[in-house]
Structures are given as structure tokens and as C-alpha cells.
Amino acid sequence: MFDYHDDTGFLNNIIRRSDWWKIHASDIHPWVQSLTPAAKEWASRNLRLIGTPWDGRSDVSVGFSDKSQIISAEKIRDVLSRLNSYINYNPELQVQPVNAENVRLYSENYYLDNAICIDIDMTDYILPIGITYADICRPNTHSEGFILENMIELIQRARSLHKKIVDKETRFRRTLEEVSVNIGNGVLPVWLRRNAISLSEDRSYFVEMPYVMVLVTLDQNLLWFPEGHDSVKNVKTIRSYYNYIRKTQCDRLDRLMNIAQSESIGMVSDVALATIDHLGLDLVATYEKAREHALETKNDYLSFKLGAYEDRLYWRDGVLDLMIIFKTGIYHKGQLQMLVNMPETVIAALKGRRLAEVVDHPAFAKVGMTIKSVSADQGITLKHSVTLYPVEPRFA
């Protein structure tokens, strides 16, 4: 069985559960909290929709910073208690009892509104019911009676559509599990749930409510990350993740294993190493600083000015690499793109020449890389082979 080396224990626990799709926000929350700031930024949309667990004792502000309604903890507990009474009196509905663990706090859009979701276990699937500001902003709409009445109506509606919902969810679930198994390399499904249907939602939209889907994959920082989609409407979207993730996941796991086997802290590209040497920087210190920047925020880098060139050292997929930006072009990942006009005969003659003959950058001169291929389309693109070197740890 795959070992995720996850300090929270969540990933190694979820892989053993056949009913992974029933997990509570409180199950996933410790792992989410352990994510780096950059990972949380990348996954912010899905994480907002999943939300955070309610602690069972705090009042909740539903709405926005400038307009909201307070739902007291006592009121939430009363709704849960009265809902359980209804569930107990109606066993034919096959609804499982609810408690504080079924309650999570989420945001349903980019405006950072706060809402309450109560996950109803319908035995064969989870029915998330949302309580949003739009639901309770009118007089008398935030009473326990109003909330309970609408929740019961939604549960009854779900039960009347049970076969359609279960058939759809079963297809989605089976497809996501198959995609995860086929990708392999540690990819794991951890969340597949309908978006919360709010108390005032158009009931005709009930069956078509899209899903939030989350897979655990290795991110560009080689850490386990919640990759997913916030509006899954069909199995085609789920299947598309096979091609979207597979090669990257395989490459990243190989890189992670190679780093571990070489007992290095990572890799550095030849051009990045040449620039570091030219600047007189310490390799290990620069590697660790670039990695620290990458973990703190997405799309971060260390910037240096070398004459007409801006050099950006960045850490991605375990490699300290270099991007060079200048007036007429950009160099990135073994590829130099230039917006210049050259006769075709001159372009054709570039193959096999030194890259430093085309762009006078100190890293190109030091590495002495040779142009392997040339293409011309809205400028010219020159490619060369990149060599990676291990970065040895510094021992005290």
C-alpha cells in the first residue's frame, strides 16, 4: 500500500476507506491546514467550497463583511436536534442522524461570503444543504422553523429523486476511482460531493447540481496537494483528468524518488548553476531560499539584474531552474524564444551553433550549450538539451 508520509495521518487513513466519499470536513481539515501557503492559494476555490468544520459551540456569521446574519450555536444545535426527531420518526427515508460533525462552514463564490452547510447522509450519497445569506436575509427566514421546514422539504425532494441521484453519483464515483487507479503513483480520490443546494435554490436544478471533485496528487512543490474541479457536471470532466495528471504525476514521483535515492536535496539546471556561479552565490543557500519562496506563494522567484537581462531563479518540481527575460525574448526550460526577423538561410544555419553566439548571456557562455533545433513562427525558437545536477546537502 502507498505510504504518503503524511504527518496528519489523513491520507494513509483515507486510502483504507471504501466509503471515502462520506468523509466529514473535520476528517480532511487537519491535512488542509498542513498544506503550504502556496498550495492553499492554488486550491483556494475547491477548499472554500469544502469549507471548514463547525466546532459545535460557536455562533456563525452568514453573509458578507458588510451585511450578515448571525446564526447562534444554540439555533444550529436546535435545528440538528429537531431534524433528528424528524429522521427518527421517518425511518423509511433511510437518512442517518446528524450532529455537529455534519456541519461545515463554506464559501460558495469568489466574493468570500460565509455560509453553513449541513451534510445529510442519505445512506447511498451525501446531500449537502446550504444556508446562505440569500436564504435568511428576509424577516422570519432565519428562524429554526423556517430552516427546518426547508431542509425537510429538500430531503423529501431528494428521496423522490433517489434513483436518479444515486445512479449519477455512482457513475461519478466509479469513474473517479477508475481514473485514480489508472493514473496510480499515489493519486487518490478524497472528495466527491454535490455543491450545496441552498434553502432557496431552484428545485428544478436539483439533479443537475454540479459536484466538487478533489484528487490528491503531487504538486509542483513535490508535496501532496488537493487537485480538482469545482463544477463537475459529467463523467467526461472526470475522465479528462487522466490525461491532465498522469504524465506529470509519474514524472514528479520519479523526481521525488530520485532525489531521495541520490541523498541530495534536489536538482539544479546547468544554466541556473552557471548564473549562480556568475553571481557568486552559494548554491545550497540559493536553492533553499528559492524553495522557501515557492512554498510561500505561487509563481514566486528570486530576481537578479544582469545588464539588459532579468534573471529569475525559481524552484519547481524539485529543480532550481532559470528564466531569462530581455527586450526581444525569453529563455525558459531549454528553450529560447526571440521576436526577431531573420532571413530563412540565417535561421537554418543556427542549428549546431552555440547559444551564446545568439544571445550574449554569461550563463550561456559558461555552459556552452549547442542549439539542437530551430523553428520560426512569429519569431524564432531555439532549443537545447538541459543537464540537471544534484544539489548536495550541507553537512555540519
Protein Blocks (a to p, Z undefined) as FASTA:
>chain_A
ZZehiaklmmmmmmmpmklmmpcfklmmmmmmmpcfklmmmmmmmmmmnopadehlaccd
eddfkbccdddfklmmmmmmmmmmmmmmmmmnopacddfklpccddfbfnopacdddddd
ehjaccdddddfklmmpghklgfklmmmmmmmmmmmmmmmmmmmmmmmmmmmmmmmmmmm
mnmnoiacfbdcdddddfklcfklmmmpccddddddddfkopacddddfbdfbfklmmmm
mmmmmmmmmmmmmmmmmmmmnopabdcdfklmmmmmmnopafklmmmmmmmmmmmpghia
cdddehjaccddddeehiacdddddfkbcceehiacddddddfklmmmmgopafklmpcc
fklmmnopacfbdcdeeiadddddddddddddddZZ
